[in-house]
Amino acid sequence: MTTSQLVSEIKKKQSFLCIGLDVDLDKIPQHLLKEEDPIFAFNKVIIDATHHLCVAYKPNTAFYEAYGLKGWRALEKTINYLNDKHPEIFTIADAKRGDIGNTSTMYAKAFFEDLAFDSVTVAPYMGKDSVEPFLAFKNKHTILLALTSNQGAFDFQTKTVDDKELYKQVLEISKTWNNSENLMYVVGATKAEYLADIRKIIPNSFLLVPGVGAQGGNLQDVCKYGMSDNVGLLINSSRGIIYASNNNNFAQAAALKAEELQQQMKVELMHHHF
């Protein structure tokens, strides 16, 4: 999927919402546990209820790996269902991979070829030769962890090295890598005030922004500092949408929460003249 296809989808739906499919069997409605594949059953209902309100879905692979083989099968069924029913929706394997050379190529094959995701999240700690193998895949996107919204972000990412914060150096150096036009970046919503600086370095790249809602980030601030000439934002909500209710009405509750965010996004898009 190309960036321009993603942008046209955003404009069509008046939404830049990404829904995180982080399925925890302890949190889903109990009646689904009787299903043969509770994880996929849950995802299918959520997708059916919300696909018209979002432009991306992001399964965090840890929530599938935790259940072993049956979890991985549920992930495969989920991505196949999305690619089959909603090929226009951008898909993100939130796997936070990153290793050198051939190993990275194998990780990339797992998510880009075997599972046919549009993108995968990658950690930059090991540098160029751990990320370029992902970037080599045509029309696939590598979403680099740039500035995250967790407490430990301050352990390394904001440390000053040679008079410049490390995350800024990561952004600058990443632009020099082969096929860097296939890069997107993760920037936590609780770091909204950093977005202006980030946009100076990467004015047009898409940013995947977690942390709006449950983690306290503010949508309006993210748009004010982070929106680019091509929108350039995917704002993720996971728990706030998928666990809006754990009763039989969970699908409607999820759709209501998604619509609430989509309506706010519509206002922002109008405000920024898209």
VENHU-V881780 format. One record per residue. RES is the residue in one small letter. PHI is phi as a letter, one per 30 degrees, with the letter a starting at -180 (* if undefined). NEAR is the number of other ideal C-beta (glycine too) atoms within 10 Angstrom. Layout:
{{RES & PHI & NEAR} {RES & PHI & NEAR}}
This chain:
{{m & * & 18} {t & d & 11} {t & d & 18} {s & d & 9} {q & d & 14} {l & d & 25} {v & d & 18} {s & d & 13} {e & d & 18} {i & e & 24} {k & d & 15} {k & d & 10} {k & d & 20} {q & h & 17} {s & a & 24} {f & b & 29} {l & d & 25} {c & c & 24} {i & c & 27} {g & d & 22} {l & c & 26} {d & c & 18} {v & d & 28} {d & c & 14} {l & d & 15} {d & d & 6} {k & c & 12} {i & d & 22} {p & e & 18} {q & e & 12} {h & d & 13} {l & d & 19} {l & d & 11} {k & d & 8} {e & d & 13} {e & d & 7} {d & b & 16} {p & e & 20} {i & d & 25} {f & d & 22} {a & e & 20} {f & d & 25} {n & e & 24} {k & d & 18} {v & d & 17} {i & d & 23} {i & d & 21} {d & d & 14} {a & d & 18} {t & b & 22} {h & e & 19} {h & d & 13} {l & c & 23} {c & b & 28} {v & c & 26} {a & a & 26} {y & b & 26} {k & b & 26} {p & d & 27} {n & d & 21} {t & d & 23} {a & e & 12} {f & d & 20} {y & c & 23} {e & e & 13} {a & d & 11} {y & c & 17} {g & i & 9} {l & e & 8} {k & d & 14} {g & d & 20} {w & d & 14} {r & d & 15} {a & d & 23} {l & d & 25} {e & d & 15} {k & d & 16} {t & d & 25} {i & d & 22} {n & d & 13} {y & d & 15} {l & d & 24} {n & d & 15} {d & d & 8} {k & d & 12} {h & b & 16} {p & d & 12} {e & d & 13} {i & d & 21} {f & d & 26} {t & c & 24} {i & b & 26} {a & d & 25} {d & d & 25} {a & c & 22} {k & h & 16} {r & d & 22} {g & l & 22} {d & a & 16} {i & d & 14} {g & h & 11} {n & e & 9} {t & d & 13} {s & d & 23} {t & e & 16} {m & d & 12} {y & e & 20} {a & d & 21} {k & d & 13} {a & e & 16} {f & c & 24} {f & d & 22} {e & c & 11} {d & d & 10} {l & c & 21} {a & h & 16} {f & d & 28} {d & d & 24} {s & a & 27} {v & b & 26} {t & d & 25} {v & b & 26} {a & d & 16} {p & d & 22} {y & e & 10} {m & d & 13} {g & i & 14} {k & e & 14} {d & d & 12} {s & c & 20} {v & c & 24} {e & e & 17} {p & e & 22} {f & d & 27} {l & d & 22} {a & d & 15} {f & d & 19} {k & d & 8} {n & h & 11} {k & c & 20} {h & c & 27} {t & c & 29} {i & c & 26} {l & d & 24} {l & d & 21} {a & c & 26} {l & b & 24} {t & c & 20} {s & c & 19} {n & d & 13} {q & e & 7} {g & d & 8} {a & e & 16} {f & d & 10} {d & d & 9} {f & b & 11} {q & d & 21} {t & c & 14} {k & d & 10} {t & d & 10} {v & b & 10} {d & h & 6} {d & i & 5} {k & b & 10} {e & d & 16} {l & e & 16} {y & d & 25} {k & d & 20} {q & d & 14} {v & e & 19} {l & d & 23} {e & d & 12} {i & d & 13} {s & d & 22} {k & d & 12} {t & d & 8} {w & d & 18} {n & e & 12} {n & i & 15} {s & d & 17} {e & d & 11} {n & d & 19} {l & d & 22} {m & b & 23} {y & b & 24} {v & c & 24} {v & b & 30} {g & d & 25} {a & d & 25} {t & d & 22} {k & c & 25} {a & e & 23} {e & d & 9} {y & d & 20} {l & d & 23} {a & e & 11} {d & d & 15} {i & d & 21} {r & d & 18} {k & d & 10} {i & d & 17} {i & b & 21} {p & d & 11} {n & c & 11} {s & d & 25} {f & d & 25} {l & c & 25} {l & c & 26} {v & c & 28} {p & d & 26} {g & j & 23} {v & d & 24} {g & j & 20} {a & e & 14} {q & c & 16} {g & j & 10} {g & d & 21} {n & c & 14} {l & e & 20} {q & d & 12} {d & d & 16} {v & e & 24} {c & d & 23} {k & e & 15} {y & c & 17} {g & c & 22} {m & d & 20} {s & c & 15} {d & d & 10} {n & c & 17} {v & i & 21} {g & i & 21} {l & b & 24} {l & b & 25} {i & c & 27} {n & c & 26} {s & b & 28} {s & c & 22} {r & e & 15} {g & e & 19} {i & c & 28} {i & d & 28} {y & c & 19} {a & e & 19} {s & a & 15} {n & c & 16} {n & c & 10} {n & d & 11} {n & c & 12} {f & d & 21} {a & d & 20} {q & d & 13} {a & d & 17} {a & d & 23} {a & d & 20} {l & d & 16} {k & d & 22} {a & d & 25} {e & d & 16} {e & e & 16} {l & d & 22} {q & d & 20} {q & d & 12} {q & d & 17} {m & d & 24} {k & e & 15} {v & d & 13} {e & d & 20} {l & d & 19} {m & d & 10} {h & d & 12} {h & c & 13} {h & i & 5} {f & c & 16}}
